[in-house]
Amino acid sequence: MGNLYPLLMLPAFDPRPWGTQDLSPIYPNHKFEEKIGEAWLSGDDCKVANGPLTGKTLAQLSELYQRELVGEAARDARRFPLLLKFLFPHQKLSVQVHPDDEQAMRVGEPWGKTECWYVAHAKPGAQIALGLKPGVTAKQLEEAIRQKRAEDLLNWINVYAGDMIYVAGGTVHTLGPGSVIVETQQQSDTTYRLYDYGRPRELHLKDGMAAVKEKVRSGKVVRPAPRQIGGGKNRQERLIAAPYFVVDMFEAKEKLSLVTHDDSGRSSVQILVAVEGCGAIEAPGMEPVTLAKGDAVVVPACVGNFDVRPQWTVEFLRAYVPGKVLPEPETRM
């Protein structure tokens, strides 16, 4: 069809009881009257903010353009494959679990929800809960939920800016306050709330307990050292390579050239999210688009080659679907 181009996405701010009105670490110029928990960047209903496709949603564009947009690596040609969002926990999130693919298909969903969290900011003492303490069974967790002491059975760990956390489907988890997270996940909103500290929200114990796994590969990702690229002025760090997504961090101080395929040769849509600074996304024959802190730009698979030209310096995440089968990442707790 030939008229796709890099798409600047309009953030969709989602109120949550555990959120905050102060999103200044990422959105210093936004004022909010409600507590915002999440800023969705590439959900099905997220809208384009630039060019002729302004106002179209990613769901509409995926249905219309299919592989031109999502690429050859995406499982479903008609569905945008990855959801990225910022999380702003000011209080503890509910204790929850997402199904893996197998469990999701049992209840009629096309796939599960495996995700990862990049810690963009963290105050001293910020924690997450990831999985169950060693030796704790799902049956013991269910009993603890009924006794309102579920938190005691969770594996709490400290998190620091720069950490990457892998959260496999079936992992019981929650976020404590004090961090800003960039979440990359399978495009699914299937969440089973197991425990909510007495807040008056629905729990999903039947489906949730069926999804809980006692042993998972979740944890802090062990990753290689960053490498200098582009003559030494730019830096790339592989944050995670996993079955459903690959996420890299780039720090660009001069023009950085990227492509929409990996070393398998198969293409994937690229989602770029700026966490510091500002730059421009340039592709041959297309209008440049600005990428500033808090922005997401979706680069369609058919674009092929594109450049990131920093204005001084820009730090951004790039997420895409791997073109070959990857194992779960090496992690530690």
VEXROKE-385163 format. One record per residue (C-alpha): residue in one letter; x, y, z; residue number from 1. Coordinates in steps of 0.25 Angstrom, whole numbers, plus 5000, padded with zeros to 4 digits. Layout:
VEXROKE-385163
(a, (X, Y, Z), NUM)
...
***
This chain:
VEXROKE-385163
(m, (5000, 5000, 5000), 1)
(g, (5012, 5009, 5001), 2)
(n, (5008, 5020, 5011), 3)
(l, (5012, 5015, 5024), 4)
(y, (5023, 5023, 5031), 5)
(p, (5028, 5025, 5046), 6)
(l, (5016, 5027, 5055), 7)
(l, (5017, 5036, 5067), 8)
(m, (5007, 5030, 5077), 9)
(l, (4998, 5038, 5086), 10)
(p, (5000, 5033, 5101), 11)
(a, (4987, 5028, 5107), 12)
(f, (4987, 5031, 5122), 13)
(d, (4980, 5021, 5130), 14)
(p, (4975, 5025, 5144), 15)
(r, (4978, 5014, 5155), 16)
(p, (4976, 5015, 5170), 17)
(w, (4990, 5012, 5172), 18)
(g, (4995, 5023, 5163), 19)
(t, (5000, 5037, 5165), 20)
(q, (4997, 5051, 5160), 21)
(d, (5012, 5054, 5158), 22)
(l, (5017, 5048, 5146), 23)
(s, (5029, 5058, 5145), 24)
(p, (5040, 5048, 5144), 25)
(i, (5035, 5045, 5130), 26)
(y, (5024, 5055, 5127), 27)
(p, (5028, 5068, 5134), 28)
(n, (5019, 5077, 5126), 29)
(h, (5006, 5069, 5128), 30)
(k, (4997, 5072, 5140), 31)
(f, (4987, 5062, 5145), 32)
(e, (4975, 5063, 5154), 33)
(e, (4973, 5048, 5155), 34)
(k, (4983, 5037, 5160), 35)
(i, (4990, 5032, 5147), 36)
(g, (4995, 5018, 5148), 37)
(e, (4999, 5015, 5134), 38)
(a, (5002, 5022, 5121), 39)
(w, (4999, 5012, 5109), 40)
(l, (5008, 5014, 5097), 41)
(s, (5005, 5003, 5087), 42)
(g, (4992, 4997, 5091), 43)
(d, (4981, 4993, 5081), 44)
(d, (4974, 5005, 5084), 45)
(c, (4986, 5015, 5084), 46)
(k, (4985, 5026, 5073), 47)
(v, (4994, 5032, 5063), 48)
(a, (4998, 5046, 5066), 49)
(n, (5005, 5050, 5053), 50)
(g, (5003, 5050, 5038), 51)
(p, (4991, 5045, 5029), 52)
(l, (4988, 5034, 5038), 53)
(t, (4986, 5043, 5050), 54)
(g, (4974, 5038, 5059), 55)
(k, (4975, 5023, 5054), 56)
(t, (4978, 5012, 5065), 57)
(l, (4988, 5002, 5064), 58)
(a, (4977, 4991, 5063), 59)
(q, (4971, 4998, 5051), 60)
(l, (4985, 4999, 5044), 61)
(s, (4989, 4985, 5047), 62)
(e, (4976, 4980, 5041), 63)
(l, (4978, 4989, 5029), 64)
(y, (4993, 4987, 5026), 65)
(q, (4996, 4974, 5033), 66)
(r, (5010, 4969, 5030), 67)
(e, (5014, 4983, 5025), 68)
(l, (5012, 4988, 5039), 69)
(v, (5015, 4977, 5048), 70)
(g, (5025, 4969, 5040), 71)
(e, (5028, 4954, 5037), 72)
(a, (5032, 4951, 5052), 73)
(a, (5019, 4954, 5058), 74)
(r, (5010, 4942, 5061), 75)
(d, (4997, 4949, 5056), 76)
(a, (4998, 4957, 5043), 77)
(r, (4985, 4965, 5047), 78)
(r, (4989, 4968, 5062), 79)
(f, (4999, 4978, 5067), 80)
(p, (5008, 4969, 5075), 81)
(l, (5014, 4977, 5086), 82)
(l, (5009, 4986, 5097), 83)
(l, (5018, 4996, 5103), 84)
(k, (5014, 5005, 5114), 85)
(f, (5020, 5013, 5126), 86)
(l, (5015, 5009, 5140), 87)
(f, (5015, 5019, 5152), 88)
(p, (5013, 5012, 5164), 89)
(h, (5011, 5021, 5176), 90)
(q, (5004, 5010, 5185), 91)
(k, (5005, 4995, 5184), 92)
(l, (4998, 4989, 5172), 93)
(s, (4989, 4977, 5174), 94)
(v, (4996, 4963, 5175), 95)
(q, (4993, 4957, 5161), 96)
(v, (4996, 4947, 5151), 97)
(h, (4995, 4946, 5136), 98)
(p, (4993, 4933, 5129), 99)
(d, (5004, 4927, 5120), 100)
(d, (5000, 4923, 5105), 101)
(e, (4995, 4909, 5109), 102)
(q, (4986, 4914, 5120), 103)
(a, (4981, 4926, 5112), 104)
(m, (4976, 4917, 5101), 105)
(r, (4969, 4908, 5111), 106)
(v, (4960, 4920, 5114), 107)
(g, (4958, 4924, 5099), 108)
(e, (4969, 4935, 5098), 109)
(p, (4979, 4935, 5086), 110)
(w, (4991, 4936, 5095), 111)
(g, (4996, 4939, 5109), 112)
(k, (5003, 4950, 5115), 113)
(t, (5018, 4949, 5118), 114)
(e, (5025, 4963, 5121), 115)
(c, (5037, 4970, 5125), 116)
(w, (5040, 4982, 5133), 117)
(y, (5051, 4992, 5131), 118)
(v, (5053, 5001, 5143), 119)
(a, (5055, 5015, 5138), 120)
(h, (5055, 5022, 5152), 121)
(a, (5055, 5016, 5166), 122)
(k, (5055, 5023, 5179), 123)
(p, (5063, 5016, 5190), 124)
(g, (5056, 5004, 5196), 125)
(a, (5047, 5002, 5184), 126)
(q, (5043, 4987, 5183), 127)
(i, (5035, 4977, 5175), 128)
(a, (5029, 4964, 5178), 129)
(l, (5033, 4953, 5168), 130)
(g, (5028, 4939, 5170), 131)
(l, (5026, 4931, 5183), 132)
(k, (5036, 4929, 5194), 133)
(p, (5044, 4916, 5192), 134)
(g, (5036, 4904, 5196), 135)
(v, (5022, 4911, 5196), 136)
(t, (5011, 4904, 5189), 137)
(a, (5000, 4910, 5181), 138)
(k, (4990, 4903, 5191), 139)
(q, (4997, 4911, 5202), 140)
(l, (4996, 4924, 5194), 141)
(e, (4981, 4922, 5193), 142)
(e, (4979, 4919, 5207), 143)
(a, (4988, 4932, 5211), 144)
(i, (4979, 4940, 5201), 145)
(r, (4967, 4936, 5209), 146)
(q, (4974, 4939, 5222), 147)
(k, (4978, 4953, 5216), 148)
(r, (4993, 4950, 5218), 149)
(a, (4997, 4947, 5203), 150)
(e, (5008, 4958, 5204), 151)
(d, (5016, 4949, 5214), 152)
(l, (5018, 4938, 5204), 153)
(l, (5023, 4946, 5192), 154)
(n, (5038, 4947, 5188), 155)
(w, (5041, 4962, 5190), 156)
(i, (5053, 4968, 5184), 157)
(n, (5059, 4982, 5183), 158)
(v, (5060, 4989, 5170), 159)
(y, (5069, 4999, 5164), 160)
(a, (5069, 5008, 5152), 161)
(g, (5074, 5001, 5140), 162)
(d, (5069, 4987, 5145), 163)
(m, (5062, 4978, 5135), 164)
(i, (5052, 4968, 5141), 165)
(y, (5046, 4957, 5133), 166)
(v, (5032, 4953, 5137), 167)
(a, (5028, 4940, 5131), 168)
(g, (5013, 4936, 5129), 169)
(g, (5009, 4929, 5142), 170)
(t, (5017, 4937, 5151), 171)
(v, (5010, 4943, 5164), 172)
(h, (5015, 4957, 5165), 173)
(t, (5013, 4972, 5169), 174)
(l, (5020, 4985, 5169), 175)
(g, (5022, 4993, 5181), 176)
(p, (5023, 5009, 5181), 177)
(g, (5035, 5017, 5177), 178)
(s, (5039, 5013, 5163), 179)
(v, (5035, 5017, 5149), 180)
(i, (5035, 5004, 5140), 181)
(v, (5035, 5003, 5125), 182)
(e, (5027, 4990, 5122), 183)
(t, (5028, 4982, 5109), 184)
(q, (5018, 4970, 5108), 185)
(q, (5010, 4961, 5099), 186)
(q, (4998, 4969, 5094), 187)
(s, (4988, 4964, 5104), 188)
(d, (4981, 4970, 5116), 189)
(t, (4978, 4957, 5123), 190)
(t, (4980, 4960, 5137), 191)
(y, (4975, 4952, 5149), 192)
(r, (4975, 4959, 5162), 193)
(l, (4978, 4950, 5174), 194)
(y, (4979, 4960, 5186), 195)
(d, (4976, 4975, 5187), 196)
(y, (4979, 4979, 5201), 197)
(g, (4964, 4981, 5204), 198)
(r, (4962, 4990, 5193), 199)
(p, (4948, 4988, 5187), 200)
(r, (4951, 4982, 5174), 201)
(e, (4948, 4969, 5168), 202)
(l, (4957, 4957, 5170), 203)
(h, (4958, 4946, 5160), 204)
(l, (4962, 4934, 5169), 205)
(k, (4957, 4922, 5161), 206)
(d, (4964, 4926, 5148), 207)
(g, (4976, 4933, 5155), 208)
(m, (4979, 4921, 5163), 209)
(a, (4978, 4912, 5151), 210)
(a, (4989, 4921, 5144), 211)
(v, (4999, 4921, 5156), 212)
(k, (5012, 4914, 5154), 213)
(e, (5020, 4910, 5166), 214)
(k, (5033, 4910, 5158), 215)
(v, (5036, 4920, 5148), 216)
(r, (5048, 4926, 5141), 217)
(s, (5045, 4940, 5145), 218)
(g, (5056, 4949, 5151), 219)
(k, (5066, 4960, 5149), 220)
(v, (5072, 4958, 5135), 221)
(v, (5086, 4955, 5134), 222)
(r, (5091, 4962, 5122), 223)
(p, (5104, 4965, 5115), 224)
(a, (5112, 4978, 5116), 225)
(p, (5108, 4990, 5107), 226)
(r, (5115, 4992, 5094), 227)
(q, (5120, 5004, 5087), 228)
(i, (5115, 5006, 5073), 229)
(g, (5115, 5016, 5062), 230)
(g, (5130, 5020, 5064), 231)
(g, (5129, 5020, 5079), 232)
(k, (5119, 5031, 5081), 233)
(n, (5107, 5023, 5082), 234)
(r, (5104, 5011, 5092), 235)
(q, (5095, 4999, 5091), 236)
(e, (5091, 4990, 5102), 237)
(r, (5083, 4977, 5100), 238)
(l, (5074, 4978, 5112), 239)
(i, (5066, 4965, 5109), 240)
(a, (5065, 4954, 5098), 241)
(a, (5053, 4945, 5101), 242)
(p, (5043, 4937, 5093), 243)
(y, (5033, 4948, 5091), 244)
(f, (5041, 4961, 5090), 245)
(v, (5055, 4967, 5090), 246)
(v, (5058, 4980, 5097), 247)
(d, (5070, 4988, 5095), 248)
(m, (5075, 5001, 5101), 249)
(f, (5082, 5012, 5092), 250)
(e, (5089, 5024, 5096), 251)
(a, (5091, 5032, 5083), 252)
(k, (5100, 5045, 5082), 253)
(e, (5101, 5044, 5067), 254)
(k, (5093, 5039, 5056), 255)
(l, (5089, 5024, 5058), 256)
(s, (5085, 5015, 5047), 257)
(l, (5075, 5004, 5050), 258)
(v, (5067, 4993, 5042), 259)
(t, (5054, 4986, 5044), 260)
(h, (5060, 4972, 5043), 261)
(d, (5069, 4964, 5052), 262)
(d, (5080, 4954, 5049), 263)
(s, (5069, 4944, 5045), 264)
(g, (5066, 4953, 5033), 265)
(r, (5051, 4953, 5037), 266)
(s, (5045, 4967, 5039), 267)
(s, (5037, 4972, 5051), 268)
(v, (5031, 4985, 5055), 269)
(q, (5040, 4994, 5064), 270)
(i, (5035, 5001, 5076), 271)
(l, (5044, 5012, 5081), 272)
(v, (5041, 5019, 5094), 273)
(a, (5050, 5031, 5099), 274)
(v, (5054, 5031, 5114), 275)
(e, (5063, 5043, 5113), 276)
(g, (5066, 5054, 5103), 277)
(c, (5061, 5057, 5089), 278)
(g, (5064, 5053, 5075), 279)
(a, (5057, 5051, 5061), 280)
(i, (5053, 5038, 5054), 281)
(e, (5057, 5039, 5039), 282)
(a, (5054, 5029, 5028), 283)
(p, (5056, 5031, 5013), 284)
(g, (5045, 5038, 5006), 285)
(m, (5037, 5041, 5019), 286)
(e, (5035, 5052, 5028), 287)
(p, (5044, 5052, 5041), 288)
(v, (5037, 5050, 5054), 289)
(t, (5042, 5056, 5067), 290)
(l, (5044, 5046, 5079), 291)
(a, (5045, 5053, 5092), 292)
(k, (5045, 5047, 5106), 293)
(g, (5031, 5040, 5109), 294)
(d, (5029, 5038, 5094), 295)
(a, (5027, 5025, 5086), 296)
(v, (5029, 5024, 5071), 297)
(v, (5025, 5011, 5064), 298)
(v, (5034, 5008, 5052), 299)
(p, (5026, 4999, 5042), 300)
(a, (5033, 4987, 5038), 301)
(c, (5032, 4991, 5023), 302)
(v, (5041, 5004, 5026), 303)
(g, (5053, 4995, 5025), 304)
(n, (5064, 5005, 5029), 305)
(f, (5063, 5017, 5038), 306)
(d, (5072, 5027, 5046), 307)
(v, (5071, 5033, 5059), 308)
(r, (5077, 5047, 5059), 309)
(p, (5079, 5052, 5074), 310)
(q, (5077, 5066, 5078), 311)
(w, (5090, 5066, 5087), 312)
(t, (5087, 5052, 5093), 313)
(v, (5075, 5043, 5093), 314)
(e, (5073, 5030, 5101), 315)
(f, (5062, 5021, 5097), 316)
(l, (5057, 5007, 5097), 317)
(r, (5055, 4998, 5085), 318)
(a, (5045, 4986, 5085), 319)
(y, (5042, 4976, 5074), 320)
(v, (5038, 4962, 5072), 321)
(p, (5050, 4953, 5070), 322)
(g, (5050, 4946, 5056), 323)
(k, (5055, 4933, 5062), 324)
(v, (5052, 4924, 5074), 325)
(l, (5059, 4929, 5086), 326)
(p, (5060, 4922, 5100), 327)
(e, (5055, 4929, 5113), 328)
(p, (5066, 4939, 5118), 329)
(e, (5076, 4935, 5129), 330)
(t, (5071, 4942, 5142), 331)
(r, (5074, 4943, 5156), 332)
(m, (5066, 4947, 5168), 333)
***
